[in-house]
């Protein structure tokens, strides 16, 4: 089983792929997302997909700059920071943000139950 930090890196690689289906497959069916560039609380994969349909238009790719995780057996909380490279209005920008992931053990892998990200 991947360590939580490895799973968060897998999530980042999925975001960098700009493939919405790959990204949302990492979220539990009833997960909650508070997206970096969003004002809504999104519950469920359909609403999370709406956010990522918007977000991937900015061609996001990023890197995790700090990560601290606490494993509580079947649940893990990972907090940290990441920087996203985005294309906004035709120009490259860096959007630093902080995050909290609540991960739940699903068999032999992690899945995202809750994800909060803010600038």
C-alpha positions in Angstrom: 0.0 0.0 0.0 1.3 3.5 -0.8 2.2 5.8 1.9 -0.1 8.9 2.2 2.6 11.2 0.8 3.0 8.9 -2.2 -0.8 8.9 -2.8 -0.8 12.8 -2.7 2.0 12.7 -5.3 -0.2 10.4 -7.4 -3.0 12.9 -7.1 -0.6 15.7 -8.3 0.5 13.6 -11.2 -3.2 13.0 -12.1 -3.8 16.7 -12.1 -0.7 17.3 -14.3 -2.2 14.8 -16.7 -5.1 17.1 -17.2 -7.4 14.0 -17.4 -10.5 14.7 -15.4 -11.6 11.1 -15.2 -8.2 10.1 -13.7 -8.4 12.9 -11.2 -11.9 12.2 -10.0 -11.2 8.5 -9.7 -9.1 9.3 -6.7 -12.1 10.8 -4.9 -14.7 8.8 -3.0 -18.1 8.8 -4.6 -19.5 11.1 -1.8 -16.2 13.1 -1.3 -16.2 16.8 -0.5 -14.0 19.4 -2.4 -13.3 23.0 -1.6 -11.3 23.8 -4.7 -8.4 26.3 -4.8 -10.2 28.6 -7.3 -13.8 27.9 -6.3 -16.3 29.5 -4.0 -18.5 26.4 -3.7 -18.4 23.4 -1.4 -18.7 20.5 -3.8 -20.0 17.1 -2.5 -20.0 14.1 -4.8 -18.0 13.1 -7.9 -20.4 14.9 -10.3 -19.8 18.3 -8.7 -16.1 17.6 -8.2 -15.9 16.8 -11.9 -17.5 20.2 -12.7 -14.7 21.9 -10.8 -11.9 19.9 -12.5 -13.5 20.4 -15.9 -13.0 24.1 -15.3 -9.6 23.7 -13.6 -7.9 21.7 -16.3 -8.6 24.5 -18.8 -5.8 26.3 -17.0 -3.4 23.5 -17.8 -2.5 23.0 -14.2 0.6 21.2 -13.1 2.3 21.5 -9.8 4.6 20.4 -7.1 4.2 19.6 -3.5 6.4 22.0 -1.4 5.6 20.7 2.1 3.6 17.8 3.5 2.8 16.6 7.0 0.6 13.6 7.5 -0.9 11.9 10.5 -2.1 8.3 10.0 -4.9 7.2 12.2 -5.2 3.6 10.9 -8.0 3.6 8.3 -7.9 7.4 8.0 -5.1 9.8 7.3 -5.0 13.6 7.4 -2.4 15.2 5.1 -1.7 19.0 5.3 0.8 21.0 3.3 1.5 23.4 0.5 1.8 23.1 -3.2 2.6 25.4 -6.1 0.5 25.2 -9.3 1.7 26.4 -12.7 -1.3 27.7 -14.6 -2.1 29.4 -17.9 -4.3 32.3 -17.2 -5.2 34.7 -20.0 -2.5 33.2 -22.2 0.2 33.8 -19.6 2.0 31.4 -17.2 1.4 32.1 -13.5 2.3 30.3 -10.3 -0.5 29.9 -7.8 0.8 28.9 -4.4 -1.8 27.2 -2.2 -2.2 25.2 0.9 -4.1 21.9 1.3 -5.7 19.4 3.6 -6.6 16.0 2.4 -8.6 13.5 4.5 -7.8 10.1 3.1 -9.7 6.9 3.8 -8.3 3.4 3.4 -10.2 1.6 0.7 -8.9 -2.0 0.6 -5.2 -1.7 -0.2 -5.3 1.9 -1.4 -6.2 5.4 -0.2 -9.1 7.4 -1.5 -9.9 11.1 -0.9 -12.9 11.7 1.4 -12.3 15.4 1.8 -10.0 17.9 0.1 -9.6 21.6 1.0 -7.3 23.8 -1.0 -6.9 27.6 -0.8 -4.5 30.3 -2.0 
